[in-house]
Amino acid sequence: MGQQARCLHQTGHLLAERGQDSFRLTLYALSDFYAEVWRVRDEEHILFIHLFQHPAGLAGYLDRIRLPEF
C-alpha cells in the first residue's frame, strides 16, 4: 500500500477531500481510474485505498472537485 500511495502522490491528480463519519477520504484521478484513500480523521496512516472506474463513485465529491485550469 505504501507504493500505491507514493504513486498516487507523485503521478495522480488530487481532486478533492471529504469527511465521512470518523474518516478523511482523499480522491485522486490516475490514468483511467479513481483512487479513494481512507484515513482516520487527524491521522496520516492509510487504512486502505479503494480503486474504481465507474463515475457513480464520484457522487460524494461532485461539489468539492476542482479541475485544473488550462
C-alpha positions, -999 to 999 in steps of 0.1 A, spaced: 0 0 0 29 23 6 40 21 -31 4 27 -42 2 58 -20 35 72 -34 24 66 -69 -8 85 -63 10 113 -47 36 116 -75 15 109 -106 -21 111 -96 -42 143 -97 -57 153 -63 -93 161 -70 -110 165 -36 -112 156 1 -142 150 23 -151 136 57 -173 106 63 -180 97 99 -146 95 117 -127 92 84 -109 115 60 -112 105 23 -90 119 -4 -99 114 -41 -72 111 -68 -75 106 -106 -49 85 -123 -50 72 -159 -85 57 -164 -94 52 -128 -100 69 -95 -85 62 -61 -101 70 -28 -76 70 1 -92 63 35 -76 76 67 -88 80 103 -95 117 107 -64 136 120 -41 106 113 -17 100 84 -18 62 85 -37 49 54 -64 23 62 -70 13 26 -72 26 -9 -104 20 -28 -100 19 -67 -129 24 -90 -137 34 -126 -175 40 -125 -185 77 -123 -211 68 -97 -183 66 -72 -178 104 -76 -212 113 -62 -200 122 -27 -173 145 -42 -191 164 -70 -195 197 -50 -158 196 -40 -139 186 -72 -118 213 -86 -104 207 -121 -72 224 -131 -75 254 -153 -56 255 -186 
